[in-house]
Every structure is written in C-alpha cells, then in structure tokens.
Amino acid sequence: MTQFKSIFFILIFFVFLKVEAKNYDGKSYVCADELGPLLEFSIPNFGDNLFEKKVSLKLYNRENRDLPYHRNGIIKKKTSEIDKSYFFYTVDFILNDDKSIQGYFEFFPPSNLMFKVEGSQFLNLVCWT
C-alpha cells in the first residue's frame, strides 16, 4: 500500500509540474568590459504575442567612458531551437548619425552579452541589473 501511495504522489507531482522560462522583461542592465561600462539598456515588457519592440540604448565611448551617446534599436525576444524554456534577446541598431555603421548584440540573461560593430569581432561583456 505504501508503494502505491509513493507512485501516486510521484504521478500527481509530474502532472502539476510545469516548466516555464524565467521572465527578464522590464529589467534594466548595465554591461561592461574590463575597463568599465560600455552599454546600458532596458528590456521592454513583451506581450504574449509580441517578440519585437523598439528600445533605447546608452552607449559609452571606448576611449572616453565619460562620453555617453544615445541610440535607438530594435530588440527581438527569441527562444532556443533546442530548449524552449529559455529566452534570449537580439538587438540591431545604427551606431553613428550618418547611418553607415550598424551594430548588433545578443543578450543571454542574466549576465552575458555578445556585442558586435559592423566589420569587427564579437566583444564579450558582463551585465548586471
């Protein structure tokens, strides 16, 4: 009889167990390299059916971190093909005023960001809220 109770408990546990991805929507992040902050951004609140929104970015000059500039971009919320319980974000933006240099980054919450400017390699940044 105790074996039946154990099996029943395990079955009930798995019936009500539902795995969902952690939600990072609405949080703000600062991302830095070894020398200091390079990027600040907020993840907007995505609705159930929305997976793309406009986002405001605050970028810092690599040579002079006291010179921030603001840019707008498009953030996309994506899920892994392998693991549907995890979301990550990609952002496309224009880096300069004459719209000739494009930037891109992939953010893997809660702390890893891969930043790329057109024609360069990815730069790995650490992020925090």
N, CA, C and O atoms as a DFTB+ gen file, in Angstrom:
516 C
 N C O
     1  1       0.814      -1.201       0.000
     2  2       0.000       0.000       0.000
     3  2       0.859       1.268       0.000
     4  3       0.520       2.249      -0.663
     5  1       1.958       1.248       0.736
     6  2       2.832       2.426       0.758
     7  2       3.493       2.636      -0.595
     8  3       3.777       3.769      -0.985
     9  1       3.737       1.546      -1.309
    10  2       4.316       1.673      -2.641
    11  2       3.320       2.364      -3.577
    12  3       3.714       3.191      -4.399
    13  1       2.058       2.032      -3.458
    14  2       1.011       2.671      -4.256
    15  2       0.935       4.168      -3.950
    16  3       0.785       4.979      -4.864
    17  1       1.037       4.538      -2.673
    18  2       0.997       5.951      -2.285
    19  2       2.186       6.710      -2.871
    20  3       2.040       7.844      -3.328
    21  1       3.345       6.090      -2.856
    22  2       4.541       6.741      -3.412
    23  2       4.397       6.966      -4.910
    24  3       4.713       8.046      -5.411
    25  1       3.929       5.968      -5.616
    26  2       3.741       6.095      -7.064
    27  2       2.672       7.135      -7.362
    28  3       2.826       7.937      -8.284
    29  1       1.590       7.128      -6.592
    30  2       0.519       8.105      -6.771
    31  2       1.044       9.530      -6.549
    32  3       0.732      10.433      -7.325
    33  1       1.835       9.729      -5.498
    34  2       2.406      11.046      -5.203
    35  2       3.321      11.513      -6.343
    36  3       3.261      12.676      -6.743
    37  1       4.144      10.639      -6.854
    38  2       5.057      10.992      -7.946
    39  2       4.271      11.348      -9.206
    40  3       4.613      12.312      -9.891
    41  1       3.235      10.594      -9.517
    42  2       2.410      10.898     -10.689
    43  2       1.714      12.251     -10.545
    44  3       1.687      13.034     -11.495
    45  1       1.159      12.531      -9.383
    46  2       0.499      13.819      -9.143
    47  2       1.516      14.960      -9.260
    48  3       1.209      16.011      -9.823
    49  1       2.713      14.754      -8.732
    50  2       3.764      15.765      -8.802
    51  2       4.091      16.112     -10.254
    52  3       4.189      17.292     -10.590
    53  1       4.261      15.124     -11.111
    54  2       4.603      15.373     -12.507
    55  2       3.441      15.940     -13.314
    56  3       3.664      16.643     -14.299
    57  1       2.226      15.651     -12.922
    58  2       1.066      16.199     -13.618
    59  2       0.992      17.711     -13.408
    60  3       0.662      18.449     -14.337
    61  1       1.295      18.174     -12.199
    62  2       1.188      19.593     -11.888
    63  2       2.487      20.366     -12.099
    64  3       2.511      21.587     -11.949
    65  1       3.550      19.673     -12.442
    66  2       4.832      20.326     -12.691
    67  2       4.821      20.955     -14.081
    68  3       4.587      20.271     -15.078
    69  1       5.072      22.243     -14.142
    70  2       5.123      22.940     -15.417
    71  2       6.380      23.805     -15.430
    72  3       6.578      24.629     -14.537
    73  1       7.218      23.623     -16.428
    74  2       8.465      24.365     -16.523
    75  2       8.256      25.559     -17.446
    76  3       7.831      25.406     -18.591
    77  1       8.558      26.743     -16.939
    78  2       8.454      27.958     -17.739
    79  2       9.769      28.711     -17.680
    80  3      10.523      28.596     -16.714
    81  1      10.034      29.481     -18.722
    82  2      11.252      30.285     -18.768
    83  2      11.137      31.446     -17.790
    84  3      10.054      31.992     -17.579
    85  1      12.262      31.811     -17.198
    86  2      12.281      32.973     -16.322
    87  2      12.069      34.221     -17.167
    88  3      12.606      34.326     -18.270
    89  1      11.302      35.147     -16.662
    90  2      10.956      36.341     -17.416
    91  2      11.879      37.499     -17.023
    92  3      11.907      37.909     -15.863
    93  1      12.630      38.023     -17.990
    94  2      13.528      39.150     -17.761
    95  2      12.957      40.453     -18.311
    96  3      13.638      41.478     -18.291
    97  1      11.727      40.429     -18.800
    98  2      11.099      41.625     -19.351
    99  2      10.981      42.709     -18.280
   100  3      10.681      42.426     -17.120
   101  1      11.223      43.952     -18.690
   102  2      11.075      45.086     -17.793
   103  2      12.293      45.395     -16.940
   104  3      12.247      46.325     -16.135
   105  1      13.372      44.655     -17.087
   106  2      14.571      44.898     -16.285
   107  2      15.577      45.744     -17.055
   108  3      15.640      45.692     -18.283
   109  1      16.364      46.525     -16.314
   110  2      17.422      47.358     -16.895
   111  2      18.777      46.735     -16.602
   112  3      18.988      46.144     -15.543
   113  1      19.694      46.874     -17.557
   114  2      21.021      46.269     -17.430
   115  2      22.116      47.262     -17.763
   116  3      21.942      48.148     -18.600
   117  1      23.248      47.099     -17.096
   118  2      24.490      47.796     -17.408
   119  2      25.476      46.711     -17.807
   120  3      25.618      45.710     -17.104
   121  1      26.162      46.904     -18.936
   122  2      27.110      45.907     -19.428
   123  2      28.482      46.552     -19.574
   124  3      28.597      47.692     -20.025
   125  1      29.524      45.812     -19.188
   126  2      30.868      46.381     -19.156
   127  2      31.903      45.386     -19.653
   128  3      31.688      44.174     -19.652
   129  1      33.042      45.942     -20.080
   130  2      34.216      45.123     -20.370
   131  2      35.162      45.246     -19.175
   132  3      34.724      45.587     -18.076
   133  1      36.449      44.972     -19.377
   134  2      37.413      45.009     -18.277
   135  2      37.648      46.416     -17.735
   136  3      38.084      46.574     -16.594
   137  1      37.362      47.443     -18.544
   138  2      37.662      48.820     -18.146
   139  2      36.478      49.574     -17.563
   140  3      36.667      50.568     -16.862
   141  1      35.281      49.127     -17.834
   142  2      34.115      49.822     -17.304
   143  2      32.904      49.675     -18.200
   144  3      32.937      48.923     -19.174
   145  1      31.827      50.393     -17.877
   146  2      30.570      50.275     -18.626
   147  2      30.717      50.686     -20.093
   148  3      31.401      51.656     -20.420
   149  1      30.058      49.924     -20.963
   150  2      30.002      50.243     -22.391
   151  2      28.574      50.418     -22.889
   152  3      28.349      51.045     -23.925
   153  1      27.610      49.868     -22.156
   154  2      26.244      49.824     -22.664
   155  2      25.256      49.776     -21.508
   156  3      25.470      49.081     -20.515
   157  1      24.166      50.530     -21.658
   158  2      23.027      50.446     -20.744
   159  2      21.768      50.311     -21.585
   160  3      21.613      50.997     -22.596
   161  1      20.871      49.428     -21.167
   162  2      19.615      49.244     -21.889
   163  2      18.589      48.606     -20.967
   164  3      18.930      48.026     -19.936
   165  1      17.337      48.724     -21.354
   166  2      16.235      48.089     -20.635
   167  2      15.513      47.150     -21.579
   168  3      15.311      47.464     -22.752
   169  1      15.132      46.016     -21.068
   170  2      14.325      45.087     -21.852
   171  2      12.872      45.501     -21.661
   172  3      12.390      45.547     -20.529
   173  1      12.167      45.804     -22.744
   174  2      10.761      46.213     -22.600
   175  2       9.885      45.033     -22.197
   176  3      10.289      43.874     -22.293
   177  1       8.693      45.349     -21.750
   178  2       7.729      44.296     -21.432
   179  2       7.102      43.809     -22.731
   180  3       6.388      44.548     -23.408
   181  1       7.376      42.576     -23.060
   182  2       6.804      41.964     -24.252
   183  2       5.464      41.352     -23.877
   184  3       5.323      40.749     -22.813
   185  1       4.492      41.510     -24.749
   186  2       3.210      40.846     -24.540
   187  2       3.325      39.377     -24.901
   188  3       4.399      38.902     -25.271
   189  1       2.233      38.671     -24.793
   190  2       2.244      37.245     -25.109
   191  2       2.573      36.982     -26.574
   192  3       3.219      35.985     -26.894
   193  1       2.135      37.863     -27.458
   194  2       2.341      37.644     -28.887
   195  2       3.387      38.570     -29.494
   196  3       3.691      38.461     -30.682
   197  1       3.940      39.476     -28.699
   198  2       4.943      40.410     -29.209
   199  2       6.343      39.860     -28.971
   200  3       6.678      39.445     -27.862
   201  1       7.147      39.860     -30.010
   202  2       8.517      39.407     -29.873
   203  2       9.499      40.394     -30.486
   204  3      10.665      40.058     -30.693
   205  1       9.036      41.621     -30.782
   206  2       9.904      42.645     -31.352
   207  2       9.397      44.016     -30.912
   208  3       8.208      44.315     -31.024
   209  1      10.326      44.855     -30.404
   210  2       9.964      46.199     -29.948
   211  2      11.139      47.144     -30.148
   212  3      12.275      46.716     -30.351
   213  1      10.840      48.441     -30.087
   214  2      11.899      49.449     -30.109
   215  2      12.500      49.560     -28.714
   216  3      11.819      49.364     -27.708
   217  1      13.797      49.881     -28.676
   218  2      14.490      50.002     -27.400
   219  2      15.476      51.162     -27.479
   220  3      16.028      51.446     -28.542
   221  1      15.693      51.826     -26.357
   222  2      16.658      52.914     -26.261
   223  2      17.943      52.376     -25.636
   224  3      17.904      51.648     -24.645
   225  1      19.079      52.743     -26.227
   226  2      20.386      52.279     -25.757
   227  2      21.234      53.469     -25.341
   228  3      21.165      54.536     -25.952
   229  1      22.025      53.283     -24.312
   230  2      23.016      54.278     -23.908
   231  2      24.386      53.625     -24.074
   232  3      24.752      52.723     -23.320
   233  1      25.133      54.093     -25.068
   234  2      26.447      53.543     -25.378
   235  2      27.534      54.497     -24.887
   236  3      27.365      55.716     -24.930
   237  1      28.644      53.937     -24.421
   238  2      29.765      54.745     -23.952
   239  2      30.919      54.640     -24.935
   240  3      31.167      53.579     -25.508
   241  1      31.619      55.748     -25.125
   242  2      32.798      55.791     -25.971
   243  2      33.874      54.904     -25.348
   244  3      34.121      54.985     -24.144
   245  1      34.510      54.065     -26.152
   246  2      35.515      53.134     -25.611
   247  2      36.765      53.850     -25.119
   248  3      37.406      53.385     -24.177
   249  1      37.126      54.976     -25.738
   250  2      38.317      55.712     -25.325
   251  2      38.044      56.640     -24.145
   252  3      38.918      56.849     -23.303
   253  1      36.832      57.198     -24.080
   254  2      36.469      58.116     -23.002
   255  2      35.101      57.708     -22.466
   256  3      34.075      58.046     -23.056
   257  1      35.085      56.994     -21.370
   258  2      33.835      56.457     -20.814
   259  2      32.919      57.550     -20.261
   260  3      31.776      57.269     -19.900
   261  1      33.405      58.786     -20.191
   262  2      32.569      59.895     -19.730
   263  2      31.712      60.476     -20.853
   264  3      30.933      61.399     -20.616
   265  1      31.844      59.946     -22.075
   266  2      31.084      60.452     -23.217
   267  2      30.034      59.434     -23.668
   268  3      30.286      58.653     -24.586
   269  1      28.868      59.436     -23.036
   270  2      27.814      58.524     -23.495
   271  2      27.033      59.132     -24.658
   272  3      26.965      60.354     -24.794
   273  1      26.457      58.295     -25.478
   274  2      25.551      58.756     -26.520
   275  2      24.388      57.778     -26.614
   276  3      24.522      56.593     -26.310
   277  1      23.253      58.298     -27.039
   278  2      22.013      57.523     -27.057
   279  2      21.664      57.100     -28.477
   280  3      21.801      57.872     -29.426
   281  1      21.217      55.874     -28.600
   282  2      20.782      55.326     -29.881
   283  2      19.498      54.534     -29.659
   284  3      19.199      54.104     -28.545
   285  1      18.753      54.354     -30.730
   286  2      17.559      53.517     -30.707
   287  2      17.835      52.256     -31.503
   288  3      18.641      52.254     -32.434
   289  1      17.165      51.200     -31.130
   290  2      17.336      49.940     -31.831
   291  2      16.067      49.118     -31.788
   292  3      15.053      49.533     -31.228
   293  1      16.143      47.956     -32.385
   294  2      15.035      47.002     -32.389
   295  2      15.483      45.775     -31.602
   296  3      16.471      45.127     -31.948
   297  1      14.742      45.467     -30.539
   298  2      15.053      44.291     -29.729
   299  2      14.078      43.177     -30.087
   300  3      12.882      43.408     -30.260
   301  1      14.612      41.969     -30.195
   302  2      13.801      40.793     -30.511
   303  2      13.985      39.755     -29.417
   304  3      15.106      39.449     -29.011
   305  1      12.886      39.228     -28.955
   306  2      12.907      38.166     -27.952
   307  2      12.854      36.837     -28.690
   308  3      11.934      36.585     -29.469
   309  1      13.848      35.987     -28.441
   310  2      13.948      34.723     -29.166
   311  2      14.048      33.559     -28.190
   312  3      14.388      33.725     -27.018
   313  1      13.748      32.401     -28.702
   314  2      13.886      31.186     -27.922
   315  2      14.833      30.244     -28.648
   316  3      14.948      30.282     -29.873
   317  1      15.489      29.423     -27.900
   318  2      16.421      28.459     -28.475
   319  2      15.657      27.372     -29.215
   320  3      14.570      26.973     -28.796
   321  1      16.223      26.899     -30.307
   322  2      15.607      25.795     -31.046
   323  2      15.652      24.503     -30.236
   324  3      14.789      23.637     -30.384
   325  1      16.652      24.383     -29.392
   326  2      16.837      23.161     -28.611
   327  2      16.026      23.191     -27.319
   328  3      15.408      22.195     -26.944
   329  1      16.031      24.346     -26.638
   330  2      15.416      24.457     -25.320
   331  2      14.387      25.582     -25.329
   332  3      14.755      26.754     -25.257
   333  1      13.122      25.244     -25.416
   334  2      12.048      26.244     -25.485
   335  2      11.778      26.915     -24.141
   336  3      10.952      27.825     -24.069
   337  1      12.448      26.491     -23.084
   338  2      12.220      27.083     -21.770
   339  2      13.181      28.235     -21.488
   340  3      13.225      28.738     -20.366
   341  1      13.950      28.660     -22.491
   342  2      14.935      29.722     -22.292
   343  2      14.773      30.782     -23.374
   344  3      14.655      30.456     -24.556
   345  1      14.767      32.064     -22.967
   346  2      14.693      33.176     -23.907
   347  2      16.012      33.934     -23.923
   348  3      16.692      34.038     -22.902
   349  1      16.368      34.462     -25.090
   350  2      17.471      35.399     -25.193
   351  2      17.022      36.534     -26.102
   352  3      15.954      36.458     -26.709
   353  1      17.826      37.577     -26.198
   354  2      17.423      38.789     -26.907
   355  2      18.500      39.190     -27.905
   356  3      19.693      39.047     -27.635
   357  1      18.072      39.695     -29.064
   358  2      18.999      40.272     -30.036
   359  2      18.576      41.715     -30.289
   360  3      17.389      42.040     -30.263
   361  1      19.562      42.574     -30.533
   362  2      19.284      43.990     -30.782
   363  2      20.090      44.445     -31.989
   364  3      21.298      44.218     -32.063
   365  1      19.412      45.091     -32.935
   366  2      20.043      45.743     -34.080
   367  2      19.913      47.247     -33.883
   368  3      18.855      47.740     -33.493
   369  1      21.003      47.979     -34.158
   370  2      20.965      49.430     -34.011
   371  2      21.951      50.077     -34.974
   372  3      22.846      49.421     -35.505
   373  1      21.771      51.375     -35.188
   374  2      22.677      52.178     -36.011
   375  2      23.619      52.897     -35.056
   376  3      23.171      53.586     -34.140
   377  1      24.926      52.740     -35.267
   378  2      25.906      53.267     -34.323
   379  2      26.200      54.752     -34.507
   380  3      26.420      55.457     -33.522
   381  1      26.209      55.244     -35.746
   382  2      26.580      56.646     -35.963
   383  2      25.432      57.430     -36.595
   384  3      24.443      56.849     -37.042
   385  1      25.573      58.743     -36.625
   386  2      24.492      59.616     -37.088
   387  2      24.237      59.536     -38.591
   388  3      23.106      59.744     -39.031
   389  1      25.258      59.242     -39.382
   390  2      25.029      59.171     -40.828
   391  2      24.565      57.781     -41.284
   392  3      24.500      57.506     -42.482
   393  1      24.246      56.914     -40.327
   394  2      23.637      55.597     -40.565
   395  2      24.492      54.679     -41.429
   396  3      23.963      53.853     -42.174
   397  1      25.808      54.819     -41.334
   398  2      26.681      53.987     -42.152
   399  2      27.257      52.792     -41.383
   400  3      27.737      51.842     -42.001
   401  1      27.218      52.827     -40.062
   402  2      27.774      51.729     -39.266
   403  2      26.657      51.109     -38.428
   404  3      26.003      51.784     -37.632
   405  1      26.459      49.817     -38.627
   406  2      25.426      49.109     -37.883
   407  2      26.050      48.332     -36.729
   408  3      27.187      47.868     -36.815
   409  1      25.286      48.202     -35.653
   410  2      25.713      47.426     -34.503
   411  2      24.695      46.341     -34.203
   412  3      23.551      46.389     -34.653
   413  1      25.139      45.374     -33.437
   414  2      24.298      44.223     -33.127
   415  2      24.790      43.626     -31.819
   416  3      25.994      43.585     -31.568
   417  1      23.863      43.160     -30.980
   418  2      24.295      42.360     -29.842
   419  2      23.263      41.308     -29.498
   420  3      22.076      41.438     -29.798
   421  1      23.754      40.266     -28.863
   422  2      22.928      39.181     -28.357
   423  2      23.087      39.157     -26.851
   424  3      24.205      39.116     -26.338
   425  1      21.969      39.183     -26.144
   426  2      21.984      39.183     -24.686
   427  2      21.399      37.878     -24.185
   428  3      20.263      37.524     -24.503
   429  1      22.193      37.165     -23.393
   430  2      21.784      35.893     -22.812
   431  2      21.652      36.094     -21.302
   432  3      22.636      35.995     -20.569
   433  1      20.422      36.379     -20.840
   434  2      20.235      36.691     -19.425
   435  2      20.690      35.548     -18.526
   436  3      20.617      34.381     -18.912
   437  1      21.146      35.874     -17.361
   438  2      21.104      37.192     -16.741
   439  2      22.369      38.022     -16.905
   440  3      22.374      39.178     -16.483
   441  1      23.462      37.487     -17.505
   442  2      24.694      38.271     -17.407
   443  2      25.617      38.277     -18.623
   444  3      26.647      38.949     -18.566
   445  1      25.329      37.591     -19.692
   446  2      26.265      37.504     -20.812
   447  2      25.735      38.248     -22.037
   448  3      24.599      38.033     -22.459
   449  1      26.570      39.131     -22.607
   450  2      26.191      39.888     -23.794
   451  2      27.330      39.826     -24.802
   452  3      28.489      40.057     -24.457
   453  1      26.995      39.514     -26.047
   454  2      27.960      39.477     -27.144
   455  2      27.681      40.685     -28.035
   456  3      26.630      40.755     -28.671
   457  1      28.617      41.637     -28.084
   458  2      28.451      42.925     -28.753
   459  2      29.298      42.949     -30.020
   460  3      30.465      42.557     -30.004
   461  1      28.699      43.414     -31.122
   462  2      29.433      43.458     -32.388
   463  2      29.106      44.740     -33.137
   464  3      27.944      45.126     -33.262
   465  1      30.145      45.388     -33.630
   466  2      30.002      46.527     -34.526
   467  2      30.430      46.041     -35.899
   468  3      31.372      45.259     -36.027
   469  1      29.735      46.507     -36.918
   470  2      29.976      46.080     -38.297
   471  2      31.471      45.980     -38.618
   472  3      32.223      46.933     -38.416
   473  1      31.886      44.826     -39.114
   474  2      33.268      44.631     -39.519
   475  2      34.214      44.220     -38.405
   476  3      35.412      44.083     -38.650
   477  1      33.725      44.021     -37.202
   478  2      34.601      43.626     -36.102
   479  2      34.144      42.290     -35.517
   480  3      33.083      41.772     -35.865
   481  1      34.959      41.756     -34.634
   482  2      34.608      40.516     -33.954
   483  2      33.699      40.815     -32.770
   484  3      33.588      41.958     -32.329
   485  1      33.055      39.774     -32.266
   486  2      32.206      39.939     -31.091
   487  2      33.060      40.278     -29.872
   488  3      34.159      39.752     -29.697
   489  1      32.530      41.163     -29.040
   490  2      33.145      41.541     -27.778
   491  2      32.250      40.998     -26.669
   492  3      31.050      41.275     -26.654
   493  1      32.811      40.240     -25.756
   494  2      32.040      39.639     -24.681
   495  2      31.957      40.611     -23.509
   496  3      32.983      41.040     -22.981
   497  1      30.734      40.960     -23.100
   498  2      30.516      41.871     -21.983
   499  2      29.785      41.153     -20.857
   500  3      29.029      40.209     -21.088
   501  1      30.023      41.616     -19.641
   502  2      29.329      41.103     -18.463
   503  2      28.273      42.128     -18.072
   504  3      28.544      43.329     -18.070
   505  1      27.071      41.661     -17.739
   506  2      25.957      42.564     -17.435
   507  2      25.404      42.300     -16.039
   508  3      25.522      41.200     -15.499
   509  1      24.799      43.337     -15.473
   510  2      24.123      43.226     -14.188
   511  2      22.961      44.207     -14.165
   512  3      22.898      45.135     -14.971
   513  1      22.042      43.990     -13.230
   514  2      20.868      44.866     -13.113
   515  2      21.143      45.990     -12.151
   516  3      20.275      46.832     -11.921
